[in-house]
Amino acid sequence: MSISCKGIGFKRYKAGVYLFIMAIAAAFTYGYAHRTLLVNGDAMQTLKNIQESGAWFELEILGWLVVMIEDLLVS
């Protein structure tokens, strides 16, 4: 009985690339876009920020989708 490890190196490489993309997307999404839009304790200001910066809100949603997809690809 022999065990073949062929292709494991490439799988690890792909997982590393996916994790890197996920980290970049999460850093942008939570670190910048989310903090730009959200005002703790002030729902009206948060709503105003979202209404005035619709593109940032859409980018944040897209960023979270990228993070979820990359998370599925890594697992």
N, CA, C and O atoms as a Tinker XYZ file with bonds, in Angstrom:
   300  protein
     1  N      0.842000   -1.174000    0.000000    73     2
     2  CA     0.000000    0.000000    0.000000    64     1     3
     3  C      0.889000    1.240000    0.000000    63     2     4     5
     4  O      1.716000    1.414000    0.896000    81     3
     5  N      0.724000    2.087000   -0.984000    73     3     6
     6  CA     1.540000    3.299000   -1.051000    64     5     7
     7  C      0.636000    4.532000   -0.990000    63     6     8     9
     8  O     -0.495000    4.534000   -1.476000    81     7
     9  N      1.174000    5.556000   -0.383000    73     7    10
    10  CA     0.444000    6.813000   -0.245000    64     9    11
    11  C      1.085000    7.826000   -1.176000    63    10    12    13
    12  O      2.298000    8.037000   -1.142000    81    11
    13  N      0.267000    8.447000   -2.003000    73    11    14
    14  CA     0.779000    9.425000   -2.951000    64    13    15
    15  C      0.517000   10.836000   -2.429000    63    14    16    17
    16  O     -0.604000   11.165000   -2.040000    81    15
    17  N      1.544000   11.649000   -2.425000    73    15    18
    18  CA     1.423000   13.037000   -1.985000    64    17    19
    19  C      1.485000   13.991000   -3.166000    63    18    20    21
    20  O      1.719000   15.188000   -2.995000    81    19
    21  N      1.277000   13.466000   -4.352000    73    19    22
    22  CA     1.377000   14.285000   -5.551000    64    21    23
    23  C      0.278000   15.349000   -5.550000    63    22    24    25
    24  O     -0.894000   15.041000   -5.334000    81    23
    25  N      0.654000   16.559000   -5.786000    73    23    26
    26  CA    -0.315000   17.643000   -5.871000    64    25    27
    27  C     -0.588000   18.356000   -4.559000    63    26    28    29
    28  O     -1.274000   19.379000   -4.558000    81    27
    29  N     -0.077000   17.856000   -3.444000    73    27    30
    30  CA    -0.332000   18.508000   -2.160000    64    29    31
    31  C      0.339000   19.871000   -2.096000    63    30    32    33
    32  O     -0.220000   20.802000   -1.518000    81    31
    33  N      1.516000   20.006000   -2.673000    73    31    34
    34  CA     2.201000   21.296000   -2.666000    64    33    35
    35  C      1.387000   22.375000   -3.369000    63    34    36    37
    36  O      1.318000   23.511000   -2.901000    81    35
    37  N      0.773000   22.019000   -4.489000    73    35    38
    38  CA    -0.045000   22.983000   -5.220000    64    37    39
    39  C     -1.295000   23.341000   -4.429000    63    38    40    41
    40  O     -1.726000   24.494000   -4.454000    81    39
    41  N     -1.884000   22.381000   -3.731000    73    39    42
    42  CA    -3.073000   22.648000   -2.917000    64    41    43
    43  C     -2.740000   23.608000   -1.786000    63    42    44    45
    44  O     -3.527000   24.498000   -1.463000    81    43
    45  N     -1.564000   23.422000   -1.183000    73    43    46
    46  CA    -1.140000   24.338000   -0.119000    64    45    47
    47  C     -0.892000   25.732000   -0.677000    63    46    48    49
    48  O     -1.212000   26.730000   -0.031000    81    47
    49  N     -0.334000   25.798000   -1.852000    73    47    50
    50  CA    -0.085000   27.087000   -2.499000    64    49    51
    51  C     -1.410000   27.796000   -2.763000    63    50    52    53
    52  O     -1.551000   28.983000   -2.468000    81    51
    53  N     -2.384000   27.067000   -3.321000    73    51    54
    54  CA    -3.697000   27.664000   -3.587000    64    53    55
    55  C     -4.351000   28.145000   -2.304000    63    54    56    57
    56  O     -4.922000   29.236000   -2.271000    81    55
    57  N     -4.275000   27.348000   -1.252000    73    55    58
    58  CA    -4.865000   27.740000    0.031000    64    57    59
    59  C     -4.191000   29.000000    0.563000    63    58    60    61
    60  O     -4.858000   29.878000    1.110000    81    59
    61  N     -2.878000   29.094000    0.405000    73    59    62
    62  CA    -2.162000   30.290000    0.836000    64    61    63
    63  C     -2.566000   31.519000    0.064000    63    62    64    65
    64  O     -2.709000   32.596000    0.643000    81    63
    65  N     -2.754000   31.379000   -1.242000    73    63    66
    66  CA    -3.191000   32.511000   -2.075000    64    65    67
    67  C     -4.595000   32.938000   -1.667000    63    66    68    69
    68  O     -4.869000   34.131000   -1.541000    81    67
    69  N     -5.488000   31.967000   -1.459000    73    67    70
    70  CA    -6.857000   32.288000   -1.040000    64    69    71
    71  C     -6.869000   32.998000    0.314000    63    70    72    73
    72  O     -7.620000   33.954000    0.508000    81    71
    73  N     -6.041000   32.534000    1.250000    73    71    74
    74  CA    -5.966000   33.181000    2.561000    64    73    75
    75  C     -5.438000   34.606000    2.442000    63    74    76    77
    76  O     -5.909000   35.507000    3.137000    81    75
    77  N     -4.466000   34.808000    1.567000    73    75    78
    78  CA    -3.922000   36.148000    1.369000    64    77    79
    79  C     -4.988000   37.086000    0.798000    63    78    80    81
    80  O     -5.145000   38.212000    1.271000    81    79
    81  N     -5.712000   36.623000   -0.212000    73    79    82
    82  CA    -6.783000   37.435000   -0.801000    64    81    83
    83  C     -7.850000   37.729000    0.250000    63    82    84    85
    84  O     -8.355000   38.849000    0.329000    81    83
    85  N     -8.193000   36.722000    1.057000    73    83    86
    86  CA    -9.196000   36.909000    2.092000    64    85    87
    87  C     -8.725000   37.941000    3.125000    63    86    88    89
    88  O     -9.521000   38.765000    3.575000    81    87
    89  N     -7.465000   37.905000    3.496000    73    87    90
    90  CA    -6.926000   38.856000    4.470000    64    89    91
    91  C     -6.958000   40.284000    3.927000    63    90    92    93
    92  O     -7.304000   41.217000    4.651000    81    91
    93  N     -6.599000   40.452000    2.663000    73    91    94
    94  CA    -6.634000   41.783000    2.057000    64    93    95
    95  C     -8.065000   42.300000    1.991000    63    94    96    97
    96  O     -8.326000   43.458000    2.317000    81    95
    97  N     -8.994000   41.443000    1.570000    73    95    98
    98  CA   -10.404000   41.847000    1.476000    64    97    99
    99  C    -10.956000   42.203000    2.856000    63    98   100   101
   100  O    -11.673000   43.194000    2.995000    81    99
   101  N    -10.630000   41.411000    3.870000    73    99   102
   102  CA   -11.115000   41.678000    5.220000    64   101   103
   103  C    -10.515000   42.963000    5.781000    63   102   104   105
   104  O    -11.204000   43.731000    6.453000    81   103
   105  N     -9.246000   43.195000    5.511000    73   103   106
   106  CA    -8.605000   44.416000    6.000000    64   105   107
   107  C     -9.266000   45.648000    5.399000    63   106   108   109
   108  O     -9.522000   46.623000    6.105000    81   107
   109  N     -9.542000   45.611000    4.111000    73   107   110
   110  CA   -10.218000   46.744000    3.475000    64   109   111
   111  C    -11.652000   46.880000    3.973000    63   110   112   113
   112  O    -12.094000   47.970000    4.336000    81   111
   113  N    -12.374000   45.756000    3.987000    73   111   114
   114  CA   -13.791000   45.796000    4.309000    64   113   115
   115  C    -14.036000   46.243000    5.736000    63   114   116   117
   116  O    -14.795000   47.182000    5.976000    81   115
   117  N    -13.399000   45.578000    6.680000    73   115   118
   118  CA   -13.636000   45.926000    8.078000    64   117   119
   119  C    -12.769000   47.092000    8.527000    63   118   120   121
   120  O    -13.225000   47.966000    9.264000    81   119
   121  N    -11.541000   47.103000    8.088000    73   119   122
   122  CA   -10.605000   48.119000    8.558000    64   121   123
   123  C    -10.846000   49.502000    8.010000    63   122   124   125
   124  O    -10.531000   50.492000    8.669000    81   123
   125  N    -11.402000   49.592000    6.810000    73   123   126
   126  CA   -11.597000   50.919000    6.224000    64   125   127
   127  C    -13.061000   51.222000    5.918000    63   126   128   129
   128  O    -13.619000   52.183000    6.448000    81   127
   129  N    -13.683000   50.416000    5.071000    73   127   130
   130  CA   -15.043000   50.727000    4.618000    64   129   131
   131  C    -16.034000   50.708000    5.784000    63   130   132   133
   132  O    -16.845000   51.623000    5.926000    81   131
   133  N    -15.969000   49.680000    6.605000    73   131   134
   134  CA   -16.915000   49.550000    7.714000    64   133   135
   135  C    -16.754000   50.691000    8.715000    63   134   136   137
   136  O    -17.733000   51.278000    9.175000    81   135
   137  N    -15.511000   50.989000    9.039000    73   135   138
   138  CA   -15.258000   52.055000   10.026000    64   137   139
   139  C    -15.573000   53.441000    9.474000    63   138   140   141
   140  O    -15.842000   54.368000   10.238000    81   139
   141  N    -15.540000   53.586000    8.152000    73   139   142
   142  CA   -15.899000   54.867000    7.545000    64   141   143
   143  C    -17.399000   55.107000    7.621000    63   142   144   145
   144  O    -17.840000   56.241000    7.805000    81   143
   145  N    -18.178000   54.053000    7.481000    73   143   146
   146  CA   -19.635000   54.181000    7.439000    64   145   147
   147  C    -20.286000   54.126000    8.809000    63   146   148   149
   148  O    -21.244000   54.859000    9.054000    81   147
   149  N    -19.809000   53.299000    9.690000    73   147   150
   150  CA   -20.457000   53.048000   10.974000    64   149   151
   151  C    -20.060000   54.075000   12.018000    63   150   152   153
   152  O    -18.882000   54.388000   12.190000    81   151
   153  N    -21.077000   54.602000   12.719000    73   151   154
   154  CA   -20.847000   55.493000   13.851000    64   153   155
   155  C    -21.501000   54.835000   15.057000    63   154   156   157
   156  O    -22.728000   54.763000   15.135000    81   155
   157  N    -20.699000   54.358000   15.994000    73   155   158
   158  CA   -21.239000   53.669000   17.177000    64   157   159
   159  C    -22.151000   54.587000   17.969000    63   158   160   161
   160  O    -21.801000   55.725000   18.281000    81   159
   161  N    -23.344000   54.061000   18.292000    73   159   162
   162  CA   -24.287000   54.799000   19.120000    64   161   163
   163  C    -25.083000   55.852000   18.382000    63   162   164   165
   164  O    -25.887000   56.545000   19.005000    81   163
   165  N    -24.896000   56.004000   17.090000    73   163   166
   166  CA   -25.623000   57.028000   16.335000    64   165   167
   167  C    -26.136000   56.425000   15.024000    63   166   168   169
   168  O    -25.485000   56.503000   13.983000    81   167
   169  N    -27.317000   55.827000   15.112000    73   167   170
   170  CA   -27.892000   55.156000   13.947000    64   169   171
   171  C    -28.213000   56.138000   12.828000    63   170   172   173
   172  O    -28.072000   55.801000   11.652000    81   171
   173  N    -28.633000   57.323000   13.172000    73   171   174
   174  CA   -28.991000   58.315000   12.142000    64   173   175
   175  C    -27.759000   58.759000   11.353000    63   174   176   177
   176  O    -27.831000   58.918000   10.135000    81   175
   177  N    -26.642000   58.958000   12.029000    73   175   178
   178  CA   -25.416000   59.335000   11.333000    64   177   179
   179  C    -24.917000   58.186000   10.459000    63   178   180   181
   180  O    -24.415000   58.411000    9.357000    81   179
   181  N    -25.058000   56.948000   10.955000    73   179   182
   182  CA   -24.685000   55.782000   10.157000    64   181   183
   183  C    -25.531000   55.715000    8.894000    63   182   184   185
   184  O    -25.003000   55.497000    7.803000    81   183
   185  N    -26.854000   55.903000    9.035000    73   183   186
   186  CA   -27.749000   55.904000    7.879000    64   185   187
   187  C    -27.374000   57.012000    6.902000    63   186   188   189
   188  O    -27.366000   56.801000    5.690000    81   187
   189  N    -27.068000   58.184000    7.427000    73   187   190
   190  CA   -26.673000   59.310000    6.569000    64   189   191
   191  C    -25.376000   58.983000    5.819000    63   190   192   193
   192  O    -25.257000   59.274000    4.628000    81   191
   193  N    -24.410000   58.381000    6.514000    73   191   194
   194  CA   -23.150000   58.007000    5.869000    64   193   195
   195  C    -23.384000   57.007000    4.741000    63   194   196   197
   196  O    -22.779000   57.115000    3.674000    81   195
   197  N    -24.268000   56.031000    4.980000    73   195   198
   198  CA   -24.561000   55.029000    3.956000    64   197   199
   199  C    -25.262000   55.677000    2.763000    63   198   200   201
   200  O    -24.946000   55.369000    1.614000    81   199
   201  N    -26.205000   56.567000    3.031000    73   199   202
   202  CA   -26.927000   57.231000    1.945000    64   201   203
   203  C    -26.007000   58.129000    1.120000    63   202   204   205
   204  O    -26.130000   58.189000   -0.103000    81   203
   205  N    -25.100000   58.815000    1.776000    73   203   206
   206  CA   -24.188000   59.718000    1.067000    64   205   207
   207  C    -23.059000   58.971000    0.364000    63   206   208   209
   208  O    -22.512000   59.460000   -0.625000    81   207
   209  N    -22.712000   57.803000    0.862000    73   207   210
   210  CA   -21.586000   57.045000    0.303000    64   209   211
   211  C    -22.066000   55.661000   -0.131000    63   210   212   213
   212  O    -21.561000   54.646000    0.349000    81   211
   213  N    -23.020000   55.623000   -1.022000    73   211   214
   214  CA   -23.575000   54.356000   -1.480000    64   213   215
   215  C    -22.538000   53.432000   -2.077000    63   214   216   217
   216  O    -22.618000   52.215000   -1.910000    81   215
   217  N    -21.560000   53.997000   -2.773000    73   215   218
   218  CA   -20.520000   53.174000   -3.389000    64   217   219
   219  C    -19.684000   52.470000   -2.319000    63   218   220   221
   220  O    -19.323000   51.306000   -2.492000    81   219
   221  N    -19.370000   53.156000   -1.218000    73   219   222
   222  CA   -18.591000   52.524000   -0.142000    64   221   223
   223  C    -19.372000   51.377000    0.471000    63   222   224   225
   224  O    -18.811000   50.327000    0.784000    81   223
   225  N    -20.689000   51.588000    0.643000    73   223   226
   226  CA   -21.528000   50.533000    1.201000    64   225   227
   227  C    -21.542000   49.314000    0.281000    63   226   228   229
   228  O    -21.445000   48.179000    0.748000    81   227
   229  N    -21.663000   49.550000   -1.017000    73   227   230
   230  CA   -21.652000   48.446000   -1.982000    64   229   231
   231  C    -20.296000   47.734000   -1.995000    63   230   232   233
   232  O    -20.239000   46.510000   -2.106000    81   231
   233  N    -19.209000   48.499000   -1.881000    73   231   234
   234  CA   -17.881000   47.886000   -1.810000    64   233   235
   235  C    -17.712000   47.060000   -0.538000    63   234   236   237
   236  O    -17.048000   46.024000   -0.542000    81   235
   237  N    -18.316000   47.528000    0.545000    73   235   238
   238  CA   -18.234000   46.759000    1.787000    64   237   239
   239  C    -18.975000   45.435000    1.642000    63   238   240   241
   240  O    -18.466000   44.397000    2.066000    81   239
   241  N    -20.165000   45.454000    1.052000    73   239   242
   242  CA   -20.915000   44.219000    0.831000    64   241   243
   243  C    -20.119000   43.284000   -0.080000    63   242   244   245
   244  O    -20.028000   42.085000    0.185000    81   243
   245  N    -19.549000   43.827000   -1.143000    73   243   246
   246  CA   -18.728000   43.028000   -2.057000    64   245   247
   247  C    -17.522000   42.432000   -1.324000    63   246   248   249
   248  O    -17.169000   41.272000   -1.539000    81   247
   249  N    -16.905000   43.221000   -0.472000    73   247   250
   250  CA   -15.763000   42.743000    0.300000    64   249   251
   251  C    -16.129000   41.576000    1.202000    63   250   252   253
   252  O    -15.387000   40.597000    1.284000    81   251
   253  N    -17.271000   41.670000    1.882000    73   251   254
   254  CA   -17.707000   40.565000    2.734000    64   253   255
   255  C    -18.024000   39.327000    1.905000    63   254   256   257
   256  O    -17.758000   38.208000    2.345000    81   255
   257  N    -18.583000   39.506000    0.725000    73   255   258
   258  CA   -18.832000   38.360000   -0.156000    64   257   259
   259  C    -17.524000   37.687000   -0.578000    63   258   260   261
   260  O    -17.432000   36.460000   -0.612000    81   259
   261  N    -16.518000   38.499000   -0.897000    73   259   262
   262  CA   -15.202000   37.952000   -1.254000    64   261   263
   263  C    -14.627000   37.164000   -0.077000    63   262   264   265
   264  O    -14.081000   36.078000   -0.268000    81   263
   265  N    -14.745000   37.698000    1.124000    73   263   266
   266  CA   -14.230000   37.005000    2.310000    64   265   267
   267  C    -14.944000   35.665000    2.495000    63   266   268   269
   268  O    -14.299000   34.654000    2.772000    81   267
   269  N    -16.265000   35.652000    2.343000    73   267   270
   270  CA   -17.014000   34.393000    2.516000    64   269   271
   271  C    -16.636000   33.371000    1.442000    63   270   272   273
   272  O    -16.454000   32.192000    1.748000    81   271
   273  N    -16.518000   33.809000    0.197000    73   271   274
   274  CA   -16.168000   32.883000   -0.879000    64   273   275
   275  C    -14.764000   32.328000   -0.676000    63   274   276   277
   276  O    -14.536000   31.129000   -0.838000    81   275
   277  N    -13.830000   33.195000   -0.323000    73   275   278
   278  CA   -12.458000   32.742000   -0.080000    64   277   279
   279  C    -12.401000   31.786000    1.109000    63   278   280   281
   280  O    -11.637000   30.821000    1.096000    81   279
   281  N    -13.200000   32.049000    2.123000    73   279   282
   282  CA   -13.249000   31.158000    3.273000    64   281   283
   283  C    -13.738000   29.771000    2.862000    63   282   284   285
   284  O    -13.214000   28.762000    3.333000    81   283
   285  N    -14.732000   29.721000    1.993000    73   283   286
   286  CA   -15.206000   28.427000    1.491000    64   285   287
   287  C    -14.149000   27.723000    0.651000    63   286   288   289
   288  O    -14.010000   26.502000    0.722000    81   287
   289  N    -13.403000   28.486000   -0.143000    73   287   290
   290  CA   -12.363000   27.882000   -0.979000    64   289   291
   291  C    -11.208000   27.325000   -0.151000    63   290   292   293
   292  O    -10.617000   26.308000   -0.512000    81   291
   293  N    -10.891000   27.982000    0.945000    73   291   294
   294  CA    -9.800000   27.516000    1.800000    64   293   295
   295  C    -10.202000   26.258000    2.551000    63   294   296   297
   296  O     -9.384000   25.362000    2.758000    81   295
   297  N    -11.449000   26.194000    2.954000    73   295   298
   298  CA   -11.890000   25.022000    3.739000    64   297   299
   299  C    -12.176000   23.856000    2.875000    63   298   300
   300  O    -12.555000   22.796000    3.373000    81   299
